[in-house]
Amino acid sequence: MNDVFPVSLVSNAHLDELTTNVRQKQISWEDFRNSEFITEEEYKVLKEYYTSTEETRAPFPEIGAILGDAIVALIDKISKVEALQQLLVLADDVLEAQENNAIYFHQTCAGNPKYPFSPLLKCLSKDDEFLALKSSKILTTLLCTASNDDGVDLRDFFQWIAAQLQSKNISVSDIAVQNLESLLKVSGFRRRFYETRNGVSSLLDLLKRNSGNPQMQYQVIFCIWLLSFEKSIAAEVSSKYDIIPIFIDVAKASVKEKVIRVIISTFKNLIEKAPEENMASMLVHKLLSFSENLANRKWSDPDIVEDIEFLKTQLDENFQSLTTWDEYVSELDSGKLSWSPPHQSQQFWVQNSTRFNDNDYELLRRLGRLLSTSTDPVVLAVASHDIGQYVKHYVNGKKVVQEIGAKHRIMELMAHENPDVRYQALLAVQKLMVNAWE
């Protein structure tokens, strides 16, 4: 875990309103004492804290440990929704009163190794919106201030966050993404969330659903930016989730400097942490020309000026070193084929068709996979065209294309709904047939 722990900062009007409603209800601490859920000492401290004001209550060093033990134990033992709601409000009040108060909750693990997290995780699955949302905030605060979370299975919490990111209720998804912003500031949580089923994809879906909400855009991209500090994530997040063109489109449409700033900062991380895996896709999606346009704008934040210049310099150096073949391979690596010059150059195919045979036809097989997996008509049309060109310029092309299974798929694409895909597939099949007759 980090040496300096960030504190959860969840601010949401919907959660505030729910909290206010809970405060208006009464709780009977005597019932807990009479049921022997808490000791007499804990009862007195709880009741005194609950009924006193900030000015009149005892200092935390005197009551903190007793208060933390009582709250966590009660959340663990009771099941009544109304009582749990009151306890969560109390727990959150204690945590917000002073940043250091989290220690009193962490100390409860001395009596039970599952404390303080397990009782709060239980609240996530309760059939009550307030319990889930409030406990998620408290969990985030405690996780971000913990010196050790060994032995705590957090998969359910990260899965819960991923599910809430998909909520149609903007207040719920907002709370989830704010929790995530705090959690991902801790390096140890990044990979765990990244490996959560539908975690990153839910974030990106939230981004797409909120194209007119700059604050939500910023929060989502901030989470991706934090993830990109991990080298292993930076090396694969672009190819797995295609974030580079998504972020470029957001930046082009955004009028908010902070949204563009966090996008550029994410691109910088991707280059610094994993240049080989990300540079090609950035060049293919014309990030160089976009960064040149950004460099001509006026910015209030000097950091964004530095980051744009870094991007521009790095991309330009790599662009200048690209050969035509490198450009083609980079485009194929990105999976986003377009009608760029190499595809339409007869000289390119005359010079390079045999290079598709290297490494057991690796690049040709990639073209075949794109034909089977892509839903983009441009990609399908270009891939069909390229396989046709390979067959035309390599004497044994027909046999190879048939062996890797691409011939059957191209024939299927002759019935595709897009006319350009149909046309390029037809041309490719014609080349296959001509080659066969010859």
C-alpha positions as CSV (number, residue, x, y, z in Angstrom):
1,M,0.0,0.0,0.0
2,N,1.0,3.6,-0.4
3,D,2.9,5.5,2.3
4,V,0.4,8.4,2.1
5,F,-3.2,7.2,1.9
6,P,-5.9,9.2,0.1
7,V,-9.2,9.7,1.8
8,S,-12.5,8.9,0.2
9,L,-14.3,12.1,-0.9
10,V,-17.8,11.2,-2.0
11,S,-20.1,14.1,-2.6
12,N,-23.5,13.3,-3.9
13,A,-26.8,15.2,-3.3
14,H,-28.9,12.0,-3.6
15,L,-26.9,10.2,-0.8
16,D,-27.1,13.4,1.3
17,E,-30.8,13.4,1.0
18,L,-31.1,9.7,1.9
19,T,-28.8,10.4,4.9
20,T,-31.0,13.3,6.1
21,N,-34.1,11.1,6.0
22,V,-32.3,8.4,8.1
23,R,-31.2,11.0,10.7
24,Q,-34.9,11.9,11.3
25,K,-35.6,8.4,12.6
26,Q,-34.9,7.3,16.2
27,I,-32.8,4.4,17.3
28,S,-33.0,2.5,20.6
29,W,-29.5,1.8,22.0
30,E,-31.2,0.2,25.0
31,D,-32.4,-2.7,22.8
32,F,-28.8,-3.5,21.8
33,R,-27.7,-3.4,25.4
34,N,-30.6,-5.6,26.6
35,S,-29.9,-8.1,23.8
36,E,-26.2,-8.1,25.0
37,F,-25.0,-7.1,21.6
38,I,-22.9,-4.4,23.3
39,T,-21.5,-3.9,26.7
40,E,-22.7,-1.4,29.3
41,E,-19.6,0.8,28.6
42,E,-20.2,0.6,24.8
43,Y,-23.9,1.5,25.3
44,K,-23.0,4.6,27.3
45,V,-20.4,5.8,24.8
46,L,-22.7,5.2,21.8
47,K,-25.7,6.9,23.4
48,E,-23.6,9.9,24.6
49,Y,-22.0,10.3,21.2
50,Y,-25.3,10.0,19.3
51,T,-27.1,12.6,21.5
52,S,-24.3,15.1,22.0
53,T,-23.0,17.9,19.9
54,E,-19.4,18.3,18.6
55,E,-18.8,20.8,21.4
56,T,-20.1,18.7,24.2
57,R,-18.9,15.1,23.4
58,A,-15.8,13.5,24.8
59,P,-12.5,13.7,22.8
60,F,-12.0,10.9,20.4
61,P,-8.8,9.6,22.1
62,E,-10.9,8.8,25.1
63,I,-13.8,7.1,23.4
64,G,-12.6,6.2,19.8
65,A,-11.6,2.6,20.4
66,I,-14.9,1.8,22.3
67,L,-17.0,3.6,19.7
68,G,-15.3,1.8,16.8
69,D,-15.6,-1.7,18.4
70,A,-19.3,-1.1,19.2
71,I,-20.3,0.2,15.8
72,V,-18.5,-2.6,13.8
73,A,-19.8,-5.3,16.1
74,L,-23.3,-4.1,15.9
75,I,-23.2,-3.9,12.1
76,D,-22.0,-7.4,12.1
77,K,-24.6,-8.8,14.5
78,I,-27.9,-7.1,13.6
79,S,-30.0,-7.5,10.5
80,K,-32.8,-4.9,10.9
81,V,-32.5,-2.4,8.1
82,E,-33.5,0.6,10.1
83,A,-30.9,0.0,12.8
84,L,-28.2,-0.7,10.2
85,Q,-29.0,2.6,8.5
86,Q,-28.5,4.5,11.7
87,L,-25.2,2.7,12.4
88,L,-23.9,3.5,9.0
89,V,-24.7,7.2,9.4
90,L,-23.0,7.1,12.8
91,A,-19.9,5.4,11.3
92,D,-19.7,7.9,8.5
93,D,-20.0,10.8,10.9
94,V,-17.2,9.4,13.0
95,L,-15.0,9.0,9.9
96,E,-15.8,12.5,8.6
97,A,-15.2,14.2,12.0
98,Q,-11.5,13.7,11.9
99,E,-9.3,12.0,9.2
100,N,-7.4,10.0,11.8
101,N,-10.6,8.4,13.2
102,A,-10.3,5.6,10.7
103,I,-7.7,4.0,13.0
104,Y,-10.5,3.2,15.6
105,F,-12.2,1.0,13.0
106,H,-9.0,-0.6,11.8
107,Q,-8.1,-1.6,15.4
108,T,-11.2,-3.8,15.5
109,C,-9.3,-6.5,13.6
110,A,-7.5,-7.3,16.8
111,G,-10.6,-9.0,18.1
112,N,-11.8,-10.4,14.7
113,P,-9.5,-10.6,11.6
114,K,-12.5,-10.1,9.4
115,Y,-13.2,-6.7,10.9
116,P,-13.9,-3.9,9.9
117,F,-14.5,-4.9,6.3
118,S,-16.6,-8.1,6.4
119,P,-19.7,-6.5,8.2
120,L,-19.7,-3.6,5.7
121,L,-19.4,-5.9,2.7
122,K,-22.5,-7.7,4.0
123,C,-24.5,-4.4,3.7
124,L,-23.7,-4.2,0.0
125,S,-26.0,-7.1,-0.7
126,K,-28.9,-5.9,1.5
127,D,-32.1,-5.0,-0.4
128,D,-31.9,-1.4,0.6
129,E,-30.3,1.4,-1.6
130,F,-29.1,3.5,1.3
131,L,-27.3,0.6,3.0
132,A,-25.4,-0.3,-0.1
133,L,-24.5,3.3,-1.1
134,K,-23.5,4.4,2.4
135,S,-21.5,1.2,3.2
136,S,-19.7,1.6,-0.1
137,K,-18.5,5.1,0.9
138,I,-17.4,3.8,4.3
139,L,-15.6,0.8,2.8
140,T,-13.8,3.1,0.4
141,T,-12.6,5.3,3.2
142,L,-11.4,2.4,5.3
143,L,-9.7,0.7,2.4
144,C,-7.9,3.9,1.4
145,T,-6.6,4.4,5.0
146,A,-5.7,0.7,5.7
147,S,-2.1,-0.3,6.2
148,N,-3.0,-3.8,5.3
149,D,-6.0,-5.5,3.7
150,D,-4.5,-9.0,3.7
151,G,-7.1,-11.7,4.1
152,V,-10.0,-9.5,2.9
153,D,-11.7,-10.7,-0.2
154,L,-12.6,-7.6,-2.1
155,R,-13.8,-9.2,-5.3
156,D,-17.5,-8.7,-4.3
157,F,-16.9,-5.0,-3.6
158,F,-15.2,-4.4,-7.0
159,Q,-17.9,-6.4,-8.7
160,W,-20.5,-4.3,-6.9
161,I,-18.8,-1.1,-8.1
162,A,-18.8,-2.5,-11.7
163,A,-22.5,-3.2,-11.5
164,Q,-23.4,0.2,-10.1
165,L,-21.4,1.9,-13.0
166,Q,-24.0,0.4,-15.2
167,S,-26.9,1.8,-13.3
168,K,-29.4,4.0,-15.2
169,N,-29.7,6.1,-12.0
170,I,-27.0,8.8,-12.6
171,S,-26.7,9.4,-8.8
172,V,-25.8,5.7,-8.2
173,S,-23.2,5.5,-11.0
174,D,-21.8,8.9,-9.8
175,I,-21.2,7.4,-6.3
176,A,-19.7,4.3,-7.7
177,V,-17.2,6.2,-9.9
178,Q,-16.3,8.6,-7.0
179,N,-15.6,5.5,-4.8
180,L,-13.4,4.1,-7.6
181,E,-11.5,7.4,-8.0
182,S,-10.4,7.1,-4.4
183,L,-9.6,3.4,-4.5
184,L,-7.5,3.6,-7.6
185,K,-5.2,6.2,-6.0
186,V,-3.9,3.2,-4.1
187,S,-1.6,1.2,-6.4
188,G,-2.6,-2.2,-4.8
189,F,-6.2,-1.9,-5.9
190,R,-5.6,-1.0,-9.6
191,R,-4.9,-4.5,-10.9
192,R,-7.7,-5.9,-8.8
193,F,-10.3,-3.6,-10.3
194,Y,-8.8,-4.0,-13.8
195,E,-9.3,-7.8,-13.5
196,T,-12.9,-7.4,-12.3
197,R,-15.4,-8.7,-14.7
198,N,-17.0,-5.9,-16.7
199,G,-15.0,-3.3,-14.7
200,V,-13.2,-1.3,-17.4
201,S,-16.0,-1.9,-20.0
202,S,-18.6,-0.6,-17.5
203,L,-16.4,2.6,-17.1
204,L,-16.2,3.1,-20.8
205,D,-19.9,2.5,-21.3
206,L,-20.6,5.1,-18.6
207,L,-18.3,7.5,-20.5
208,K,-20.3,7.0,-23.7
209,R,-23.6,7.4,-22.0
210,N,-22.6,10.8,-20.6
211,S,-21.2,12.6,-23.6
212,G,-22.9,15.7,-22.5
213,N,-21.7,15.5,-18.9
214,P,-18.2,16.9,-18.6
215,Q,-17.9,16.2,-14.9
216,M,-18.7,12.5,-15.4
217,Q,-16.4,12.3,-18.4
218,Y,-13.6,13.7,-16.2
219,Q,-14.3,11.3,-13.4
220,V,-14.3,8.2,-15.7
221,I,-11.2,9.2,-17.6
222,F,-9.5,10.0,-14.2
223,C,-10.0,6.4,-13.2
224,I,-8.5,5.2,-16.5
225,W,-5.6,7.6,-15.9
226,L,-5.0,6.1,-12.5
227,L,-5.1,2.6,-14.0
228,S,-2.5,3.6,-16.6
229,F,0.2,4.1,-13.9
230,E,0.5,0.3,-13.7
231,K,2.9,-0.8,-16.5
232,S,1.1,-4.1,-17.0
233,I,-2.3,-2.3,-17.5
234,A,-0.8,0.4,-19.7
235,A,0.6,-2.3,-22.0
236,E,-2.8,-3.9,-22.8
237,V,-5.6,-1.5,-22.0
238,S,-5.6,0.1,-25.4
239,S,-5.6,-3.0,-27.4
240,K,-8.2,-4.7,-25.2
241,Y,-10.6,-1.7,-24.9
242,D,-9.7,0.5,-27.8
243,I,-9.5,3.6,-25.6
244,I,-7.2,5.7,-27.8
245,P,-9.8,6.6,-30.5
246,I,-12.5,6.9,-27.8
247,F,-10.5,9.4,-25.8
248,I,-9.5,11.3,-29.0
249,D,-13.2,11.7,-29.9
250,V,-14.0,12.9,-26.4
251,A,-11.2,15.4,-26.4
252,K,-12.2,16.7,-29.9
253,A,-15.8,17.3,-28.7
254,S,-14.9,18.7,-25.2
255,V,-14.9,22.4,-24.3
256,K,-13.6,21.7,-20.7
257,E,-9.9,22.0,-20.2
258,K,-9.8,19.5,-17.3
259,V,-11.3,16.8,-19.5
260,I,-8.7,17.3,-22.2
261,R,-5.9,17.6,-19.6
262,V,-6.7,14.2,-18.1
263,I,-6.9,12.6,-21.5
264,I,-3.5,14.0,-22.6
265,S,-2.1,12.8,-19.2
266,T,-3.4,9.3,-19.9
267,F,-1.8,9.3,-23.3
268,K,1.5,10.4,-21.7
269,N,1.3,7.5,-19.2
270,L,0.6,5.0,-22.0
271,I,3.7,6.2,-23.9
272,E,5.9,6.3,-20.8
273,K,4.8,3.0,-19.4
274,A,4.4,1.0,-22.6
275,P,5.5,2.8,-25.7
276,E,5.8,-0.3,-28.0
277,E,2.3,-1.4,-27.3
278,N,0.7,2.1,-27.7
279,M,2.6,4.2,-30.2
280,A,1.4,2.4,-33.3
281,S,-2.3,2.8,-32.4
282,M,-1.7,6.5,-31.5
283,L,-0.1,7.1,-34.9
284,V,-2.8,5.2,-36.8
285,H,-5.5,7.3,-35.1
286,K,-3.7,10.5,-36.1
287,L,-3.0,11.6,-32.5
288,L,0.1,13.4,-33.8
289,S,-1.9,15.9,-36.0
290,F,-4.4,16.3,-33.1
291,S,-1.7,17.1,-30.6
292,E,-0.3,19.6,-33.1
293,N,-3.7,21.3,-33.2
294,L,-3.9,21.3,-29.4
295,A,-0.4,22.9,-29.2
296,N,-1.7,25.9,-30.9
297,R,-4.5,26.6,-28.4
298,K,-4.3,28.8,-25.3
299,W,-4.2,26.8,-22.0
300,S,-4.5,28.1,-18.4
301,D,-2.7,25.1,-17.0
302,P,1.0,24.9,-17.7
303,D,1.0,21.2,-17.1
304,I,-1.2,20.5,-20.1
305,V,1.2,22.5,-22.3
306,E,4.1,20.3,-21.2
307,D,2.2,17.1,-21.7
308,I,1.0,18.1,-25.2
309,E,4.6,19.0,-26.2
310,F,5.8,15.6,-24.8
311,L,3.1,13.8,-26.9
312,K,3.9,15.8,-30.0
313,T,7.7,15.2,-29.7
314,Q,7.4,11.4,-29.0
315,L,4.9,10.8,-31.8
316,D,6.8,12.9,-34.3
317,E,10.0,11.0,-33.6
318,N,8.3,7.7,-34.1
319,F,6.4,8.9,-37.2
320,Q,9.6,10.0,-38.9
321,S,11.2,6.6,-38.4
322,L,8.3,4.6,-39.9
323,T,8.7,2.9,-43.2
324,T,5.7,2.1,-45.4
325,W,5.8,-1.4,-44.1
326,D,6.1,-0.3,-40.5
327,E,3.0,1.9,-41.1
328,Y,1.1,-1.0,-42.4
329,V,2.1,-3.3,-39.5
330,S,1.2,-0.5,-37.0
331,E,-2.2,-0.2,-38.5
332,L,-2.8,-3.9,-38.4
333,D,-1.6,-4.0,-34.8
334,S,-4.3,-1.5,-33.9
335,G,-7.0,-3.5,-35.5
336,K,-8.4,-0.4,-37.1
337,L,-7.8,-0.7,-40.8
338,S,-8.5,2.2,-43.1
339,W,-7.9,3.1,-46.7
340,S,-4.4,4.5,-46.0
341,P,-1.8,4.6,-48.8
342,P,-0.1,1.2,-48.3
343,H,-3.3,-0.7,-49.0
344,Q,-3.9,1.0,-52.4
345,S,-0.3,1.0,-53.6
346,Q,0.6,-1.6,-56.2
347,Q,4.2,-1.1,-55.5
348,F,3.6,-1.9,-51.8
349,W,2.1,-5.3,-52.7
350,V,4.8,-6.1,-55.3
351,Q,7.5,-5.4,-52.7
352,N,5.9,-6.8,-49.6
353,S,3.5,-9.6,-50.4
354,T,6.0,-12.4,-49.4
355,R,6.6,-10.7,-46.0
356,F,3.1,-11.9,-45.0
357,N,4.5,-15.4,-45.0
358,D,6.9,-14.7,-42.1
359,N,6.4,-16.3,-38.7
360,D,3.9,-18.9,-40.0
361,Y,1.8,-16.3,-41.9
362,E,1.3,-14.3,-38.7
363,L,0.1,-11.0,-40.4
364,L,-2.1,-12.9,-42.8
365,R,-3.7,-14.8,-40.0
366,R,-4.4,-11.4,-38.3
367,L,-6.2,-10.2,-41.4
368,G,-8.2,-13.4,-41.3
369,R,-9.1,-12.9,-37.6
370,L,-10.3,-9.3,-38.4
371,L,-12.6,-10.7,-41.1
372,S,-14.1,-13.0,-38.4
373,T,-14.2,-10.7,-35.5
374,S,-14.7,-7.1,-36.7
375,T,-18.1,-5.5,-37.2
376,D,-16.6,-2.3,-38.8
377,P,-17.5,-2.3,-42.5
378,V,-14.3,-0.3,-43.4
379,V,-12.1,-2.9,-41.6
380,L,-13.9,-5.8,-43.3
381,A,-13.6,-4.1,-46.7
382,V,-9.9,-3.3,-46.3
383,A,-9.0,-6.7,-44.9
384,S,-10.8,-8.4,-47.9
385,H,-9.0,-6.1,-50.3
386,D,-5.6,-6.9,-48.7
387,I,-6.1,-10.7,-48.8
388,G,-7.1,-10.3,-52.5
389,Q,-3.9,-8.4,-53.1
390,Y,-1.8,-11.0,-51.3
391,V,-3.3,-13.7,-53.5
392,K,-2.7,-11.7,-56.6
393,H,1.0,-11.0,-55.9
394,Y,2.1,-14.3,-54.2
395,V,2.1,-17.4,-56.4
396,N,0.9,-19.8,-53.6
397,G,-1.5,-17.2,-52.1
398,K,-4.7,-19.1,-52.9
399,K,-3.5,-22.2,-51.1
400,V,-2.4,-20.3,-48.0
401,V,-5.6,-18.3,-47.7
402,Q,-7.6,-21.5,-47.9
403,E,-5.5,-23.2,-45.3
404,I,-5.9,-20.4,-42.7
405,G,-9.7,-20.4,-43.2
406,A,-10.0,-16.9,-44.7
407,K,-11.4,-18.0,-48.1
408,H,-14.7,-19.2,-46.6
409,R,-15.2,-16.0,-44.6
410,I,-14.5,-13.8,-47.7
411,M,-17.1,-15.8,-49.6
412,E,-19.6,-15.2,-46.8
413,L,-18.9,-11.4,-46.9
414,M,-20.1,-11.3,-50.5
415,A,-23.6,-11.3,-48.9
416,H,-22.7,-8.6,-46.4
417,E,-25.2,-5.7,-45.9
418,N,-22.6,-3.1,-46.7
419,P,-22.0,-2.6,-50.4
420,D,-18.3,-1.8,-50.1
421,V,-17.7,-4.9,-48.1
422,R,-19.6,-7.0,-50.7
423,Y,-17.6,-5.4,-53.5
424,Q,-14.2,-5.9,-51.9
425,A,-15.1,-9.5,-51.0
426,L,-16.2,-10.1,-54.6
427,L,-12.9,-8.8,-56.0
428,A,-11.0,-11.0,-53.6
429,V,-12.9,-14.1,-54.6
430,Q,-12.3,-13.3,-58.2
431,K,-8.6,-13.1,-57.6
432,L,-8.9,-16.5,-55.8
433,M,-10.7,-18.0,-58.7
434,V,-8.3,-16.5,-61.3
435,N,-5.4,-17.9,-59.4
436,A,-7.1,-21.3,-59.3
437,W,-7.6,-21.3,-63.1
438,E,-4.1,-20.3,-63.8
